Amino acid sequence: MILSEVSDMKVVGIPLTYASRMVDKGKLVKLERGVYAMSYQYYDKYYLFQQKNQAAIFRFVSALYLHDLVDSFLV
């Protein structure tokens, strides 16, 4: 799993202290409050944004970038 939310950890029964321990050991990266990624895996900032804001609509250059119609996208 690339992204893990605290709510997912609670459902599975993983204590929340494990997440902070894994961050201290360098195995997890804290992306924001309650959201973690494995340190060795790439995470997509657009996917993370869409998970937080499900009504969001990507337009103009960001939409072109997501459809591989432009080479790069400067934020």
N, C-alpha and C positions, 0 to 999 in steps of 0.2 A: 504494500500500500504506500503510495507516494505521500498522500496527505492523511493526517490523522487528527481528528477533532477530539476534544476532551469528552464530548458526549458519546462518541464511539467507544472510548476507553471505559467509560462507566458501564455501558451496555455489556461489554465483554467481561468486565470484572477486574480490569487492571487498575491498581491504585494510582492516583494522580501523581504521587511522589516519584513513581518510576519515570515519568516523562521528564521531570526536572533533573533526575539523576542521569538520564541518557543524554540530556543537553549538556550537563557538566562533563560527561565522558566524551562528547563530540560525536555521538552516534545519531542524535537528532538535532535539527535546527528549528528554532522557534520562529515561525513566520509572523505570527501575531498572537494576540491573546487567545489561547485555547486551540491553536492550529499549529501542527508540527509537520516537518518533512524529514525523511531520512537524509543524512548529511551527504551521502554519495549519489543521490538521485536528483535529477533535474525536476523542478516544479514549474508549472506554467502560471505566470501571474494573472493571465486572462481567465484561466480556469478558476483560480482562487477568487478573483473578483466576481465572476459569474455565480459562484456558490454563495457568496455573501449577498449579492444583489441580483436575484433571479429575474427581476423585471428589466434589467439593464439591456440596452440595445447598442451594439457596436456599429458605428457608422463611419463613413469617409475613409480616412487613411487606415484606421485600426481594422476596419472590415476588409480592406484590400490586403492588409498584412495577414490577417487570419486565413484568407483564401489564397495565400502565396502569390498575390499579384504584384507585390512590391518586394524588393530585397530586404529593406530594413525599415524599422519604425522607431523614430526618436520620440521619447516621452517627454 
